[in-house]
Amino acid sequence: MSKKRSGKIFALTFAVVFATLSGLTILLVFPSGPTIYHFPSTIPFNYQPWMNLIPSTAISTAVINVSAVVSLGIPGSNNSFLTIYQINESLTPHNVILLANYELPPSTPYANSTEIDIFQVTPTLYLKLQQEMNKTALIPKQPYHGVLIYSILNNVSKAGGLISGSMAFYNGFIIYTQGSSSPIQDMQKALSFVLGNYPSLFSNTTVQKAVYAATAGKTSFLSLLYLGYTTQLPQSVVAAKSVLQTQSGFVAVIAVGFSNESQSVSNFKYFTRLYQGGSSYYVMDNFAVANIHYTLATVGPQLQTF
């Protein structure tokens, strides 16, 4: 997942369902403007284990519930994520449960950003990979504060194209990075965060609001994306998107955040034109929110993109 990066479903509109499920108590309707909701005084937020691996300095992050996507038969979910050339073992949609990714800002204006992938795999594969990688001399190993960093070759094509990468095992997750001139240093950045117990990106109130707005407060989603920078809407400051399964299909919920409610209202018409085809649009404090429905055949690309 490294970046190089209808039909109405509900009997009520999604906005009304959101308010009912989320306990929103204030609803303002303006004849000439959008429906406006407000966040609850305390935002309920369900911390998931993978979130603890995303540093507060990340400028974007994304996660896909791979096992759920595969079980639903969503097209485009059959390709391998990576193949460890030295031991000929692959991470595929059939042994990966969850795949997350985050991006760190470049160290200088002309440098590339750092991207880190996080895999949650089946316990059997997790143990097998560790055992095989530890016993082979084909994979160089380097300790870093008690964690081994493995230098692997990712076989990215049947033609034998190999990319150097670094991999580490931590608390049931596989952390991986590739594509830069120094993947070991990139891995050290990732490990220094988790080993130092620094704050996660998801401890930030703004991030929690963005996720809450984009998931309707739900904790079960097929995918979740977060951007901590300006989107196609010039005054925006953050954005989040989730893809949820519904009783009769799928819905993508897109939430674009601004500095204040006034900006979210003034940009609302442009927002609705940018994200066309939605079943409902509304404002939640400083966020403009869209709900767009998809079918099994069309939802695949929505899992990873805005």
BELDAVEN-V348907 format. One record per pair of residues at least 24 apart in sequence whose ideal C-beta (glycine too) atoms are under 10 Angstrom apart, sorted by the first residue. I is the first residue (numbers start at 1). GAP is how many residues later the second one is. If there is no record, write none. Layout:
{{I	GAP} {I	GAP}}
//
This chain:
{{1	61} {1	62} {1	63} {1	65} {1	80} {1	98} {1	99} {1	100} {1	114} {1	116} {1	117} {1	118} {1	222} {1	302} {1	303} {2	79} {2	80} {2	99} {2	101} {2	113} {2	114} {2	115} {2	163} {2	174} {2	175} {2	176} {2	177} {3	57} {3	59} {3	98} {3	100} {3	110} {3	112} {3	176} {3	301} {4	111} {4	175} {5	55} {5	57} {5	96} {5	98} {5	108} {5	110} {5	299} {5	300} {6	243} {6	245} {6	271} {6	272} {6	273} {6	286} {6	287} {6	288} {6	289} {6	292} {7	241} {7	242} {7	272} {7	286} {7	288} {8	240} {8	271} {8	272} {8	285} {9	237} {9	238} {9	239} {9	240} {9	241} {9	242} {9	270} {9	282} {9	284} {9	285} {10	236} {10	237} {10	238} {10	241} {10	269} {10	270} {10	281} {10	283} {12	268} {13	266} {13	267} {13	268} {13	269} {13	278} {14	202} {14	230} {14	232} {14	237} {14	239} {14	264} {14	265} {14	266} {14	267} {14	268} {14	275} {14	276} {14	277} {14	278} {14	279} {15	201} {15	264} {15	265} {15	266} {15	267} {15	269} {15	274} {15	276} {16	264} {16	266} {17	199} {17	229} {17	263} {17	274} {18	195} {18	197} {18	198} {18	199} {18	200} {18	235} {18	262} {18	264} {18	266} {18	271} {18	273} {19	197} {19	263} {19	265} {21	195} {21	196} {21	197} {22	190} {22	191} {22	193} {22	194} {22	195} {22	196} {22	262} {23	194} {24	193} {24	260} {26	259} {27	255} {28	255} {29	253} {30	235} {30	253} {33	232} {33	233} {33	235} {33	236} {33	250} {34	230} {34	231} {34	234} {34	235} {34	237} {34	238} {34	247} {34	248} {34	249} {34	250} {34	254} {34	255} {35	245} {35	246} {35	247} {35	248} {35	249} {35	254} {36	225} {36	228} {36	229} {36	232} {36	246} {36	247} {36	248} {36	249} {37	176} {37	245} {37	246} {37	247} {37	248} {37	250} {37	252} {38	223} {38	245} {38	246} {38	247} {39	169} {39	170} {39	173} {39	174} {39	178} {39	245} {39	246} {39	247} {39	248} {40	172} {40	177} {43	162} {43	165} {43	166} {43	168} {43	169} {43	170} {43	174} {44	164} {44	168} {44	173} {44	175} {45	157} {45	158} {45	160} {45	162} {45	163} {45	164} {45	166} {45	167} {45	172} {45	174} {46	156} {46	165} {46	169} {46	171} {46	172} {46	173} {46	174} {47	153} {47	155} {47	156} {47	161} {47	172} {48	50} {48	52} {48	154} {48	171} {48	176} {49	49} {49	71} {49	122} {49	123} {49	124} {50	47} {50	48} {50	49} {50	50} {50	68} {50	69} {50	70} {50	122} {50	123} {50	150} {50	152} {51	49} {51	149} {51	150} {51	151} {51	152} {51	156} {51	160} {51	173} {52	119} {52	121} {52	141} {52	142} {52	145} {52	148} {52	149} {52	150} {52	151} {53	47} {53	49} {53	63} {53	65} {53	67} {53	117} {53	118} {53	120} {53	122} {53	137} {53	138} {53	140} {53	141} {53	147} {53	148} {54	46} {54	47} {54	48} {54	62} {54	64} {54	136} {54	139} {54	140} {54	146} {54	147} {54	148} {54	149} {54	153} {54	172} {55	47} {55	49} {55	61} {55	134} {55	135} {55	137} {55	138} {55	139} {55	141} {55	143} {55	144} {55	145} {55	146} {56	137} {56	142} {56	143} {56	144} {56	145} {56	146} {56	147} {56	148} {56	151} {56	172} {57	45} {57	47} {57	48} {57	57} {57	132} {57	136} {57	141} {57	142} {57	144} {57	171} {58	43} {58	44} {58	45} {58	46} {58	47} {58	55} {58	56} {58	57} {58	58} {58	135} {58	142} {58	143} {58	144} {58	149} {58	168} {58	170} {59	43} {59	44} {59	45} {59	46} {59	47} {59	54} {59	142} {59	167} {59	168} {59	169} {59	170} {60	41} {60	42} {60	43} {60	44} {60	45} {60	53} {60	55} {60	141} {60	165} {60	166} {60	167} {60	168} {60	169} {60	178} {60	179} {61	39} {61	40} {61	41} {61	42} {61	55} {61	57} {61	140} {61	141} {61	146} {61	163} {61	164} {61	165} {61	166} {61	167} {61	179} {62	37} {62	38} {62	39} {62	40} {62	41} {62	161} {62	162} {62	163} {62	164} {62	165} {62	179} {62	241} {62	242} {62	243} {62	244} {63	35} {63	36} {63	37} {63	38} {63	39} {63	55} {63	57} {63	158} {63	159} {63	160} {63	161} {63	162} {63	163} {63	179} {63	240} {64	29} {64	32} {64	34} {64	35} {64	36} {64	37} {64	157} {64	158} {64	159} {64	160} {64	161} {64	179} {64	239} {64	240} {65	32} {65	33} {65	34} {65	55} {65	155} {65	156} {65	157} {65	158} {65	159} {65	178} {65	180} {65	238} {66	25} {66	26} {66	27} {66	28} {66	29} {66	30} {66	31} {66	32} {66	33} {66	53} {66	54} {66	55} {66	156} {66	157} {66	237} {67	26} {67	27} {67	28} {67	29} {67	30} {67	31} {67	53} {67	55} {68	29} {68	30} {68	152} {68	153} {68	154} {68	155} {68	177} {69	24} {69	30} {69	153} {69	154} {69	174} {69	176} {69	230} {69	231} {69	234} {70	24} {70	26} {70	27} {72	150} {72	173} {72	178} {72	224} {72	227} {73	223} {74	148} {74	169} {74	171} {74	176} {74	220} {74	222} {74	223} {74	224} {74	225} {74	226} {74	228} {74	229} {75	221} {75	222} {75	223} {75	224} {75	225} {75	226} {76	223} {76	224} {76	225} {76	227} {76	228} {77	223} {77	226} {80	74} {80	75} {80	76} {81	36} {81	38} {81	40} {81	73} {81	95} {82	35} {82	37} {82	70} {82	71} {82	72} {82	73} {82	74} {82	81} {82	83} {82	85} {82	92} {82	94} {82	96} {83	69} {83	70} {83	71} {83	72} {83	73} {83	74} {83	79} {84	45} {84	48} {84	49} {84	52} {84	54} {84	55} {84	66} {84	68} {84	69} {84	70} {84	71} {84	81} {84	83} {84	92} {85	53} {85	54} {85	67} {85	68} {85	69} {85	70} {85	71} {85	75} {85	77} {85	78} {86	46} {86	47} {86	50} {86	51} {86	52} {86	53} {86	54} {86	64} {86	65} {86	66} {86	67} {86	69} {87	41} {87	42} {87	44} {87	45} {87	46} {87	48} {87	49} {87	51} {87	52} {87	65} {88	44} {88	67} {89	36} {89	39} {89	40} {89	43} {89	44} {89	63} {90	35} {90	64} {90	65} {91	26} {91	28} {91	30} {91	34} {91	38} {91	63} {91	83} {91	85} {92	29} {92	33} {94	28} {94	31} {95	24} {95	26} {95	27} {95	29} {95	30} {95	31} {95	33} {95	34} {96	24} {96	25} {96	26} {96	29} {96	78} {97	24} {97	25} {97	26} {97	28} {98	75} {99	75} {99	124} {99	205} {100	73} {100	75} {100	124} {101	75} {101	76} {101	124} {101	203} {102	88} {102	99} {102	124} {103	124} {103	125} {104	82} {104	85} {104	86} {104	89} {105	123} {105	124} {107	82} {111	69} {111	70} {112	67} {112	68} {112	69} {113	67} {114	63} {114	65} {114	66} {114	68} {114	69} {114	71} {114	72} {114	73} {114	75} {114	76} {115	61} {115	62} {115	63} {115	64} {115	65} {115	71} {116	50} {116	59} {116	60} {116	61} {116	62} {116	70} {116	71} {116	73} {116	74} {116	75} {116	77} {117	48} {117	50} {117	57} {117	58} {117	59} {117	60} {117	61} {117	73} {118	52} {118	55} {118	56} {118	57} {118	58} {118	72} {119	48} {119	54} {119	55} {119	56} {119	57} {120	52} {120	53} {120	54} {121	51} {121	52} {121	53} {123	49} {125	49} {126	43} {126	46} {126	47} {126	48} {127	42} {129	38} {129	40} {129	45} {130	39} {130	44} {133	34} {133	36} {134	35} {139	28} {140	26} {140	44} {142	24} {142	26} {142	42} {142	45} {142	46} {144	24} {144	40} {144	43} {144	44} {144	47} {144	48} {144	51} {145	43} {145	46} {145	47} {145	50} {145	51} {146	45} {146	49} {147	28} {147	40} {147	41} {147	44} {147	47} {147	48} {149	26} {149	34} {149	35} {149	38} {149	39} {149	41} {149	42} {150	24} {150	26} {150	34} {150	37} {151	32} {151	33} {151	36} {152	24} {152	26} {152	31} {153	25} {154	24} {154	25} {166	24} {166	25} {168	26} {170	24} {170	25} {201	25} {201	27} {202	24} {204	24} {204	34} {206	31} {206	32} {206	51} {206	80} {207	31} {207	33} {207	50} {209	29} {209	31} {209	46} {209	48} {209	75} {209	76} {209	77} {209	78} {210	27} {210	28} {210	29} {210	30} {210	31} {210	45} {210	46} {210	47} {210	76} {210	77} {211	29} {211	30} {211	31} {211	44} {212	28} {212	43} {212	72} {212	75} {213	25} {213	26} {213	27} {213	29} {213	40} {213	41} {213	42} {213	43} {213	44} {213	69} {213	70} {213	71} {213	72} {213	73} {213	74} {213	75} {213	76} {214	25} {214	26} {214	27} {214	28} {214	29} {214	30} {214	38} {214	39} {214	40} {214	41} {214	42} {214	43} {214	70} {214	73} {214	75} {214	76} {215	25} {215	26} {215	27} {215	28} {215	29} {215	38} {215	40} {216	26} {216	28} {216	35} {216	37} {216	39} {216	73} {216	75} {218	24} {218	26} {218	35} {220	24} {220	25} {221	24} {221	32} {222	28} {222	30} {222	77} {222	80} {222	81} {223	29} {223	76} {223	79} {223	80} {223	81} {223	82} {224	29} {224	79} {225	27} {225	29} {225	77} {225	78} {225	79} {225	80} {225	81} {226	29} {227	29} {227	30} {227	79} {228	29} {230	26} {231	25} {231	26} {231	40} {231	43} {231	75} {232	24} {232	38} {232	39} {232	42} {232	43} {232	74} {233	24} {233	25} {233	30} {233	31} {233	34} {233	37} {233	38} {233	41} {233	42} {233	55} {234	33} {234	36} {235	24} {235	25} {235	28} {235	29} {235	31} {235	32} {235	35} {236	27} {236	28} {236	31} {236	35} {236	50} {236	51} {236	52} {237	26} {237	49} {238	48} {238	49} {239	48} {239	49} {239	67} {240	47} {240	49} {240	66} {241	34} {241	49} {241	51} {241	61} {241	62} {241	63} {241	64} {241	65} {242	60} {242	61} {243	49} {243	51} {243	56} {243	57} {243	59} {243	60} {243	61} {244	47} {245	54} {246	47} {246	48} {248	45} {248	47} {249	44} {249	45} {249	46} {249	47} {249	49} {249	50} {250	42} {250	43} {250	44} {250	45} {250	46} {250	48} {250	49} {250	50} {250	52} {250	53} {251	27} {251	28} {251	29} {251	39} {251	40} {251	41} {251	42} {251	43} {251	48} {251	51} {252	26} {252	38} {252	39} {252	40} {252	41} {252	42} {252	47} {252	50} {252	51} {252	53} {252	54} {253	25} {253	27} {253	36} {253	37} {253	38} {253	39} {254	24} {254	27} {254	33} {254	34} {254	35} {254	36} {254	37} {254	38} {254	48} {254	52} {255	29} {255	32} {255	33} {255	34} {255	35} {256	30} {256	31} {256	32} {256	33} {256	34} {256	50} {257	27} {257	28} {257	29} {257	30} {257	31} {257	32} {258	25} {258	27} {258	28} {258	29} {258	30} {259	27} {260	25} {260	26} {261	24} {261	25} {261	26} {262	24} {263	25} {264	24} {264	25} {274	32} {275	31}}
//
